[in-house]
Amino acid sequence: MKKIAKWFAVFAFIGLLAGCARTAPIEQINTVVAAGHTTDQMKNAILMAGIQRQWIMTDADPGVIKATQKARDHSATVNIKYTATSYSIIYDSSFNLMASGGSIHKNYNRWVRNLDKDIQVNLAAATLK
């Protein structure tokens, strides 16, 4: 019986450690768009997606939007480079997200994947108009 209890304790400890893995490699999103869109349509799709996901969006340069997501005492900033046929969501900086050595809190990756998904949905909706 003691042996079973020891094994249970070992597996419980391993499970606890696995659950604590809160960081993941920083995702860089690079998306090529097949449908024919203009640069303005791409920009509008990105801005609308940012608004839908509560990102703070600002024009940084031609073809670049700087976006910041703030949640409680955490924040992340990305640069979204775009053309009429593609866009990239590139990590810029963060606060309180355990960013180090190419890894970051896994919430960051969820935030940028959701932003990417909403951009694609907005682009698809633009083709229906």
Beta strands, then each sheet from edge to edge (+ up, - down):
strand 1: 23-25
strand 2: 29-32
strand 3: 56-61
strand 4: 64-71
strand 5: 74-82
strand 6: 86-95
strand 7: 103-105
sheet 1: 1+ 7-
sheet 2: 2+ 6- 5+ 4- 3+
end
